Amino acid sequence: MSIKNGKDYLYLVWKSGQSGQQYIVGQLTKSSCYVFRYCDEVKNAIEDGFAPLLCFPDLNKQYEDEKLFSVFSSRLPDKKRKNINDILKKYGLEDYDEYALLKRSGARLPIDNLEFIDPILDGEKDITRIFFVAGVRHYLNCEGDDCLKAVEITRGDEVSLKKDSENKYDINAVQVLDHSGKILGYIPRYYSSSVAELLETKKKISCHVYNVDKNKNCNECIKIIMEIKN
């Protein structure tokens, strides 16, 4: 859980359909009320095709509400769905809690490229994050059915992390390597700066393959679980 100074944090990430770049465009916090504001990266995202949310038109304004903003709650499955208990179980929830479901599920929709992620905050103690490895298609040379042959790792396999200091696209880029040292891909950009800093401070980071789904597109075929103990 990303909690700091009594506030629970979520970042809103947008992925450009043009460049494939991921941007942290907004920040949602929960304490005595819900607060949403845009982050610095939103300006670069706009240049790459992002359009500010209609209900949050002002990039410099802080928006507040006692309830979860409807533009976000509407991305969640309806509480009255017949299979809602199965959905809650999938995300480890016993009761329907909009914010908790937003945090666990990411609230992705097929109609846009927005997703909520649980950030890694400074000073956070024990950290566990589960996410897809970025750039798998490029590094494993996947193409159509070739994914079935290219992805040789399986659930439970240990993977390691290595900072890619020579990466010209992201100075904080962190590679994900299999046991032989082969590059599987990269830590998602929205986590790269935090993970790079943790690597430099010699924090013990344990990473394993959480799931492999060869029938999905290459952007979502390898999911890892990263655990950091302080």
Phi and psi in degrees as a GROMACS rama.xvg file:
@    title "Ramachandran Plot"
@    xaxis  label "Phi"
@    yaxis  label "Psi"
@TYPE xy
-93.2672  86.9637  SER-2
-119.34  131.145  ILE-3
-145.451  130.257  LYS-4
52.2878  39.8495  ASN-5
80.0998  4.45299  GLY-6
-113.812  139.036  LYS-7
-98.3394  128.187  ASP-8
-109.377  144.548  TYR-9
-136.488  144.549  LEU-10
-108.226  141.558  TYR-11
-98.0019  118.701  LEU-12
-108.597  136.989  VAL-13
-121.509  135.812  TRP-14
-109.405  124.899  LYS-15
-70.3237  132.318  SER-16
-76.0139  -16.1699  GLY-17
-85.8321  -54.3059  GLN-18
-99.396  -17.7627  SER-19
80.6989  -0.0793724  GLY-20
-72.2681  143.022  GLN-21
-103.225  136.228  GLN-22
-126.786  138.632  TYR-23
-83.8163  100.548  ILE-24
-92.4897  -21.9879  VAL-25
-152.215  165.83  GLY-26
-132.281  126.715  GLN-27
-113.517  129.174  LEU-28
-124.14  152.92  THR-29
-129.822  125.387  LYS-30
-144.792  -109.43  SER-31
-76.3012  -18.7132  SER-32
-152.41  175.239  CYS-33
-93.8757  137.532  TYR-34
-131.758  131.853  VAL-35
-124.602  137.326  PHE-36
-147.44  156.034  ARG-37
-79.8609  152.756  TYR-38
-101.022  169.857  CYS-39
-59.0537  -32.878  ASP-40
-69.268  -11.8615  GLU-41
-61.2553  -31.81  VAL-42
-66.5821  -41.301  LYS-43
-67.155  -36.0317  ASN-44
-64.2879  -39.3771  ALA-45
-61.8841  -40.2722  ILE-46
-65.1424  -22.2744  GLU-47
-99.0502  7.7  ASP-48
114.405  -2.30516  GLY-49
-74.1586  140.214  PHE-50
-113.486  126.859  ALA-51
-53.1469  147.321  PRO-52
-63.1184  138.674  LEU-53
-59.0029  -35.142  LEU-54
-81.6174  -10.3421  CYS-55
-127.246  69.7488  PHE-56
-75.0007  -25.6297  PRO-57
-91.6003  116.399  ASP-58
-66.9216  -21.8177  LEU-59
-102.865  0.928095  ASN-60
-94.7681  148.488  LYS-61
-102.061  123.224  GLN-62
-101.53  135.406  TYR-63
-130  148.781  GLU-64
-160.266  147.75  ASP-65
-72.8186  -25.8087  GLU-66
-109.018  161.252  LYS-67
-62.238  130.95  LEU-68
-53.4924  133.948  PHE-69
-60.4004  -29.8414  SER-70
-63.7329  -24.1931  VAL-71
-95.1386  -42.5819  PHE-72
-64.4107  -28.3379  SER-73
-70.0399  -13.3612  SER-74
-83.5284  -7.41202  ARG-75
-95.0621  155.614  LEU-76
-63.7762  144.179  PRO-77
-63.052  137.615  ASP-78
-60.4185  -25.1218  LYS-79
-92.2501  3.22316  LYS-80
-59.8948  143.073  ARG-81
-61.6182  -35.1162  LYS-82
-99.255  22.2517  ASN-83
-61.0405  -33.5683  ILE-84
-65.7931  -34.4257  ASN-85
-67.8215  -38.0197  ASP-86
-65.5684  -44.2828  ILE-87
-63.0041  -40.8282  LEU-88
-62.7809  -38.7433  LYS-89
-56.8971  -36.1257  LYS-90
-101.705  14.3007  TYR-91
71.1056  29.9186  GLY-92
-112.656  140.638  LEU-93
-93.3084  -33.5823  GLU-94
-123.585  158.293  ASP-95
-77.1971  111.584  TYR-96
-129.404  112.612  ASP-97
-55.2486  -48.6653  GLU-98
-67.5595  -43.0855  TYR-99
-62.1825  -38.1557  ALA-100
-70.0452  -35.8464  LEU-101
-61.8659  -42.6974  LEU-102
-69.5114  -42.7355  LYS-103
-75.4086  -37.2733  ARG-104
-91.7352  -28.5519  SER-105
85.8536  -15.5305  GLY-106
53.6002  43.1489  ALA-107
-76.7615  146.927  ARG-108
-130.148  152.514  LEU-109
-74.1199  -8.42224  PRO-110
-90.0466  -9.51377  ILE-111
-151.145  -176.931  ASP-112
-113.893  34.8962  ASN-113
-99.8568  147.111  LEU-114
-158.22  141.095  GLU-115
-91.5277  139.348  PHE-116
-130.393  151.764  ILE-117
-85.6035  107.515  ASP-118
-70.5986  166.697  PRO-119
-104.24  115.974  ILE-120
-101.573  152.719  LEU-121
-60.5701  133.802  ASP-122
85.2277  -4.24394  GLY-123
-66.1357  139.201  GLU-124
-82.9779  -113.292  LYS-125
-68.3005  127.264  ASP-126
-122.242  130.91  ILE-127
-132.041  124.277  THR-128
-134.542  139.808  ARG-129
-119.354  127.94  ILE-130
-158.436  163.501  PHE-131
-81.2522  142.265  PHE-132
-73.7942  133.446  VAL-133
-88.9335  148.546  ALA-134
77.5909  17.7632  GLY-135
-60.6627  -43.1605  VAL-136
-54.2296  -42.6309  ARG-137
-69.7952  -45.3905  HIS-138
-82.7553  -22.9764  TYR-139
-103.584  3.32406  LEU-140
54.4072  42.2854  ASN-141
-74.1376  145.048  CYS-142
-160.522  109.02  GLU-143
60.896  -130.172  GLY-144
-67.7579  -11.8681  ASP-145
-63.9485  -19.2632  ASP-146
-57.1333  -36.7732  CYS-147
-61.6274  -29.343  LEU-148
-92.1857  -32.5366  LYS-149
-73.6379  -36.3491  ALA-150
-87.962  106.291  VAL-151
-105.953  -5.33529  GLU-152
-86.9442  166.78  ILE-153
-143.416  170.028  THR-154
-54.4363  132.945  ARG-155
96.4337  -17.4721  GLY-156
-62.9375  140.342  ASP-157
-81.0365  138.663  GLU-158
-126.512  158.451  VAL-159
-120.177  164.632  SER-160
-118.592  141.605  LEU-161
-144.337  128.496  LYS-162
-70.2734  132.893  LYS-163
-99.7795  85.1618  ASP-164
-66.6181  -18.8217  SER-165
-98.1663  6.9508  GLU-166
-68.2554  122.789  ASN-167
-83.0006  -9.23149  LYS-168
-96.6034  -28.3181  TYR-169
-149.701  113.389  ASP-170
-66.8628  -15.5065  ILE-171
-104.831  13.45  ASN-172
-57.0988  137.534  ALA-173
-127.133  121.871  VAL-174
-80.0894  149.662  GLN-175
-109.722  120.524  VAL-176
-117.523  144.041  LEU-177
-82.0199  -175.001  ASP-178
-63.9883  -22.5618  HIS-179
-91.0243  -4.24985  SER-180
93.5414  4.89685  GLY-181
-73.7449  135.73  LYS-182
-75.8284  122.389  ILE-183
-91.0296  -29.8597  LEU-184
162.037  -150.017  GLY-185
-133.02  156.311  TYR-186
-60.2695  138.449  ILE-187
-54.7715  144.781  PRO-188
-56.3294  -33.1023  ARG-189
-69.1764  -12.7296  TYR-190
-110.094  -10.8421  TYR-191
-60.8259  -44.0474  SER-192
-65.059  -39.9805  SER-193
-67.2921  -43.6278  SER-194
-69.3315  -39.5755  VAL-195
-59.887  -41.162  ALA-196
-65.8003  -40.7098  GLU-197
-64.747  -37.7277  LEU-198
-64.4002  -39.299  LEU-199
-68.5976  -28.8506  GLU-200
-90.148  8.56621  THR-201
64.0345  30.6761  LYS-202
-68.0409  146.259  LYS-203
-79.814  114.632  LYS-204
-117.6  121.621  ILE-205
-106.477  127.785  SER-206
-130.962  133.635  CYS-207
-137.489  156.801  HIS-208
-71.0879  122.697  VAL-209
-88.4886  -37.1227  TYR-210
-163.089  147.863  ASN-211
-129.65  122.786  VAL-212
-125.327  96.5124  ASP-213
-72.5231  -10.2497  LYS-214
-89.8115  -5.75422  ASN-215
-92.0857  168.963  LYS-216
-67.1232  161.087  ASN-217
-65.5274  -16.1031  CYS-218
-74.934  -14.9438  ASN-219
-138.308  37.9138  GLU-220
-99.7761  -24.4621  CYS-221
-121.445  120.007  ILE-222
-116.791  133.628  LYS-223
-119.324  157.513  ILE-224
-113.019  127.333  ILE-225
-114.985  126.663  MET-226
-123.42  131.349  GLU-227
-127.2  119.788  ILE-228
-107.078  129.589  LYS-229
